[in-house]
Amino acid sequence: MDKPTLTHKIRPSLRPEIVRVRLPVLCITVVSAASALPVASFAADVYTEPQLDFRIEHNDNFNLTPAGSPDSSVYGYIADLEALVGIDTPRSETSLRPRVRFQEYPDVDKLERFEGFFDIDSRYRGERSNLYLSGGYSRRDVYNTETPSGDFDPIDPGDPDSPEGGTIVVGETRSEMEIRPSFDVRVTERTSIGAGVEYHTARYDADLGATTKTDYDFGLVNGFVTWAVSPASDFTVGAYASRYEAQDDSVETDAVGGLIGYAYRWSETNGIELSVFNEQNDTTVFFPVRLEESESSWGGDLTAYRKNQLSTWRFTVGRSFFPTGEQGKSQFDEFRLAYDRDLSQRLSFRGVARYDSRSRLGTTGVGNDRDYARVDLSLRWFLTQNWYLGGGYSYVWVDRAQAISDAHNNKLFINFGYRGLSRKPR
């Protein structure tokens, strides 16, 4: 899909944005977008890529306990089933991805066994304009949201997928819904203007006790002007405003910011993107006593990606400010790298790494600061064109500000799966 790659879930964007919103708003947006399509556009080409993956793994410190513990050495069985559905018309491209995950750790009774996901990413092209719609829903165990890999989402590679960095309670779940519509129009041969909104809700639930995190809503609106320097590069200038609200009425944060960015793309699969922004956050804490604080901070990111004949890589590094379930927004410094290489016609290698540091925003911020790193190395051997056998190693490290020492986990796994072939041209 020919879409802007400078996208993200929560941080300010230089490109047309999408938003997480409540279900009624999602329905209204989808119906409105559909009604704008000409009848001829429904002559669609539909393709499907089913994927199945079954894995057995061993963790030597699953609970990430400092100095380890006898209870942290556990085995697990994981099954992932998903389908990437593409719907293409002469003027639009849409990707839908339902996914379910089953995980069973015999020695960890509280872990949520079933997780569910649904993602949508769509673009409609007019004569001089573009309409984007992205969003999704997920229900996951907080343990998995707090220990993500550095992998990039294949249909939304700009998603930062940053952990919140707080206390991990196995069995606590996080349900998220988001929607991010945006629109841009070309006003001259080189200049476009646009606007977008974003809405994100997060709800936490612990069946066997009180939750450790706070439900919240986050909304953002932005506007931008893009000037094409050449067919391969462009500058973007924009401004945005956002609001964070904790559902227990303990914290509110209003933010405004301005940003500038540059992108150069040699092709659809090779490019570099840079953004810089300044954001002012006005935070009000209502409990236990009323406190107000205003803080202005700089952020930005650098992303590069390239696809060669035998290898593909992508990395991003930057600073951003995210809403969290830790009763407020936090600052994230992040580095992520993914590298794939075909070693032969059947054997492939994949390496993924990330490092991020979370710190509270200002002096009124609450929560637990932490540093986090993870490395995943794997090999995959295709037994046939679709079926494969693989295995690998993962290393997870975490250093929490409130802990007496850091903790790490070594994971070994083997997996077996099926990857369907797509009819969509690559």
Number of C-alpha atoms within 10 A of each C-alpha: 15 8 16 14 19 25 20 20 25 27 19 33 28 32 27 27 30 29 29 29 27 16 12 9 13 22 12 11 17 13 11 11 16 12 10 9 15 9 9 10 13 14 11 15 13 14 15 18 16 16 18 16 18 18 17 18 18 19 19 19 22 21 21 21 17 16 11 16 13 8 13 17 17 18 19 16 16 17 18 16 16 19 17 19 17 23 18 21 15 13 17 21 20 19 20 20 19 17 19 16 17 15 18 17 18 11 13 17 11 15 21 23 15 15 17 15 18 16 20 20 23 20 23 22 16 12 8 12 15 19 19 24 24 26 25 22 18 18 21 22 24 26 21 16 18 18 19 16 25 26 22 19 11 8 16 20 15 18 18 22 18 23 21 27 27 20 18 19 19 17 22 23 23 21 19 20 24 26 28 29 27 23 21 22 18 17 11 10 9 13 16 18 20 21 21 24 23 26 25 24 22 23 17 21 19 19 11 9 10 10 15 15 24 19 21 24 23 26 22 25 21 24 23 22 20 22 18 16 14 10 10 13 16 18 19 21 20 22 21 20 19 21 19 23 21 21 17 12 14 17 24 23 22 18 18 19 19 20 21 20 22 21 23 18 17 12 10 14 12 16 19 20 20 20 22 20 22 16 21 17 23 17 24 19 20 14 11 7 7 10 12 14 14 15 13 13 15 15 19 21 19 19 21 18 19 18 17 10 7 12 15 17 19 21 21 22 18 18 20 22 23 22 25 24 23 22 25 26 27 23 20 23 19 22 21 23 22 21 19 18 18 16 14 10 9 13 16 18 18 18 20 22 20 22 19 22 20 25 21 20 20 18 10 15 19 18 23 17 19 21 19 23 22 21 21 20 16 19 20 21 18 18 11 10 11 12 16 18 18 18 17 18 17 19 17 21 17 24 20 19 14 11 13 10 12 17 19 21 21 17 19 18 18 17 20 18 19 18 17 15 13 14 12 13 4 5
